[in-house]
Amino acid sequence: MRRADLIDKTLSLILDDGIKTNFFRSKSFLISGGAGFLGSWISEAICKIGGTVYCVDDFSTSPATNVDHLRQHPNFHLIHENIVTADLSAINCDFVFHLASRPSPEDYQLHPVESLLPNSTGSQKLLSYCKERGIPIAFASTSEVYGDARVIPTPESYWGNVNPVGLRSCYDEGKRYAEALFMAYSRQYNVPVKIFRIFNTYGPRLRADGYYGRAVSRFLMQASSNKDITIFGDGKQTRSFCFVSDTVRGILYFAQSTLVNEVINIGNPEEMTILQLAQAIKEVTNSKSDVVFAPPAPDDPKRRCPDIRKANELLSWTPKIDLKTGIQMTLDWNTSS
Ligand SMILES: NC(=O)c1ccc[n+]([C@@H]2O[C@H](COP(=O)([O-])OP(=O)(O)OC[C@H]3O[C@@H](n4cnc5c(N)ncnc54)[C@H](O)[C@@H]3O)[C@@H](O)[C@H]2O)c1
């Protein structure tokens, strides 16, 4: 399949009847991390329906190819800067999405300081920008704020079970600090904030290379080349995988809603073991790979599954794409040109 056709297909899954095109068409959006895996789909979807995007990204974890094709788009403006140090004063916009962060466990453990700063200093800068202009801001938080959760499926009301000084703390605690800062700006300065906690998302543009690769993309690459599929731990740990069009659609539904000062889980509630994921990927790719086991990652949560009743009730959002369809689309993307 041609890459351009896969982009159109993914965008049509994002931009369904629930999207209020008038909301996006009439506005300008500053999107930090707008060239990343999730950010590039948000940027592209908004440009497609006529909104204006100011994408602030330093390409620290994403390739420029994610947005190369958007550079000619009249509504897409790329600001190649670190959100921690960027001067945003000349950007006029109506709404901010803050996604800049280093979400891959291997990557953030190699760059713990650079991982904390976009969530701490970067969040403070963007909140202050929104306070000055009286505009809303949506924040990409994570299921990792729940740590090794004891309540499964995990509702937004769960407080978390996180190691504050462990190897993952530069990410978990960065997001937890950011959530606290967002709520503080809301309470003290009336900045309208929207916090979405994303659970594992996969699909076109999720990187598979090197230490960056996350489970779905890494397994797909290993299975497609009949190499061993490496599972860290015994494979009994669970995750819930949401296809990118569903996650991005959930984020846009939240953005366009009148809900503010709320926290909402966005994820797929189909919980499965990592071993089941490896087997599903082997089936879709018709692979001869063996599954091999390596020592577990430190502080790896045993189970992860979202309770999405809040998103369902308040946003009428629910994921639509099943795992095999999503894996096939990701495989098509990886083999497309
Ligand atoms: N993909 C998931 O499964 C998932 C799950 C939970 C939370 N999230 C959150 O969603 C957001 C987007 O994640 P993603 O999967 O698209 O990852 P990604 O790495 O593809 O995107 C992050 C983007 O932020 C940019 N960036 C990082 N630090 C920056 C900085 N200091 N200044 C400017 N740009 C910077 C990167 O270059 C990249 O383009 C992140 O905040 C992440 O924590 C993602």
The ligand as an SDF file (V2000), in Angstrom:
LIG
                    3D

 44 48  0  0  0  0  0  0  0  0999 V2000
    2.5690    6.7270   22.6890 N   0  0  0  0  0  0  0  0  0  0  0  0
    2.1620    6.2820   23.8680 C   0  0  0  0  0  0  0  0  0  0  0  0
    1.8320    5.0910   24.0080 O   0  0  0  0  0  0  0  0  0  0  0  0
    2.0520    7.2220   25.0450 C   0  0  0  0  0  0  0  0  0  0  0  0
    1.5540    6.7060   26.2490 C   0  0  0  0  0  0  0  0  0  0  0  0
    1.4400    7.5520   27.3370 C   0  0  0  0  0  0  0  0  0  0  0  0
    1.7690    8.8860   27.2240 C   0  0  0  0  0  0  0  0  0  0  0  0
    2.2530    9.3620   26.0450 N   0  0  0  0  0  0  0  0  0  0  0  0
    2.6120   10.7950   25.9880 C   0  0  0  0  0  0  0  0  0  0  0  0
    2.1770   11.3590   24.7670 O   0  0  0  0  0  0  0  0  0  0  0  0
    3.1100   12.3420   24.3210 C   0  0  0  0  0  0  0  0  0  0  0  0
    3.5650   12.0240   22.9110 C   0  0  0  0  0  0  0  0  0  0  0  0
    4.2030   10.7550   22.8980 O   0  0  0  0  0  0  0  0  0  0  0  0
    4.5960   10.0240   21.5470 P   0  0  0  0  0  0  0  0  0  0  0  0
    4.3200    8.5900   21.7150 O   0  0  0  0  0  0  0  0  0  0  0  0
    4.0050   10.7530   20.4020 O   0  0  0  0  0  0  0  0  0  0  0  0
    6.1810   10.1780   21.5850 O   0  0  0  0  0  0  0  0  0  0  0  0
    7.2100   10.8310   20.5420 P   0  0  0  0  0  0  0  0  0  0  0  0
    8.5520   10.6370   21.1300 O   0  0  0  0  0  0  0  0  0  0  0  0
    6.9790   10.3210   19.1810 O   0  0  0  0  0  0  0  0  0  0  0  0
    6.7600   12.3550   20.5810 O   0  0  0  0  0  0  0  0  0  0  0  0
    7.2620   13.2840   21.4910 C   0  0  0  0  0  0  0  0  0  0  0  0
    7.6910   14.5020   20.7010 C   0  0  0  0  0  0  0  0  0  0  0  0
    8.1570   15.4840   21.5950 O   0  0  0  0  0  0  0  0  0  0  0  0
    9.3720   16.0130   21.0840 C   0  0  0  0  0  0  0  0  0  0  0  0
   10.1420   16.5080   22.2100 N   0  0  0  0  0  0  0  0  0  0  0  0
   10.6660   15.8080   23.2520 C   0  0  0  0  0  0  0  0  0  0  0  0
   11.2650   16.6390   24.1090 N   0  0  0  0  0  0  0  0  0  0  0  0
   11.1110   17.8930   23.5950 C   0  0  0  0  0  0  0  0  0  0  0  0
   11.4930   19.1750   24.0310 C   0  0  0  0  0  0  0  0  0  0  0  0
   12.1750   19.3720   25.1750 N   0  0  0  0  0  0  0  0  0  0  0  0
   11.1480   20.2340   23.2730 N   0  0  0  0  0  0  0  0  0  0  0  0
   10.4760   20.0830   22.1020 C   0  0  0  0  0  0  0  0  0  0  0  0
   10.0830   18.8850   21.6490 N   0  0  0  0  0  0  0  0  0  0  0  0
   10.3950   17.8080   22.3970 C   0  0  0  0  0  0  0  0  0  0  0  0
   10.0280   14.8680   20.3620 C   0  0  0  0  0  0  0  0  0  0  0  0
   10.9890   15.2590   19.4100 O   0  0  0  0  0  0  0  0  0  0  0  0
    8.8280   14.1960   19.7340 C   0  0  0  0  0  0  0  0  0  0  0  0
    8.5320   14.7340   18.4670 O   0  0  0  0  0  0  0  0  0  0  0  0
    4.2640   12.3380   25.3360 C   0  0  0  0  0  0  0  0  0  0  0  0
    4.0500   13.3830   26.2480 O   0  0  0  0  0  0  0  0  0  0  0  0
    4.1190   11.0100   26.0280 C   0  0  0  0  0  0  0  0  0  0  0  0
    4.6290   11.0510   27.3240 O   0  0  0  0  0  0  0  0  0  0  0  0
    2.4130    8.5630   24.9570 C   0  0  0  0  0  0  0  0  0  0  0  0
  1  2  1  0
  2  3  2  0
  2  4  1  0
  4  5  1  0
  4 44  2  0
  5  6  2  0
  6  7  1  0
  7  8  2  0
  8  9  1  0
  8 44  1  0
  9 10  1  0
  9 42  1  0
 10 11  1  0
 11 12  1  0
 11 40  1  0
 12 13  1  0
 13 14  1  0
 14 15  2  0
 14 16  1  0
 14 17  1  0
 17 18  1  0
 18 19  2  0
 18 20  1  0
 18 21  1  0
 21 22  1  0
 22 23  1  0
 23 24  1  0
 23 38  1  0
 24 25  1  0
 25 26  1  0
 25 36  1  0
 26 27  1  0
 26 35  1  0
 27 28  2  0
 28 29  1  0
 29 30  1  0
 29 35  2  0
 30 31  1  0
 30 32  2  0
 32 33  1  0
 33 34  2  0
 34 35  1  0
 36 37  1  0
 36 38  1  0
 38 39  1  0
 40 41  1  0
 40 42  1  0
 42 43  1  0
M  CHG  2   8   1  16  -1
M  END
$$$$
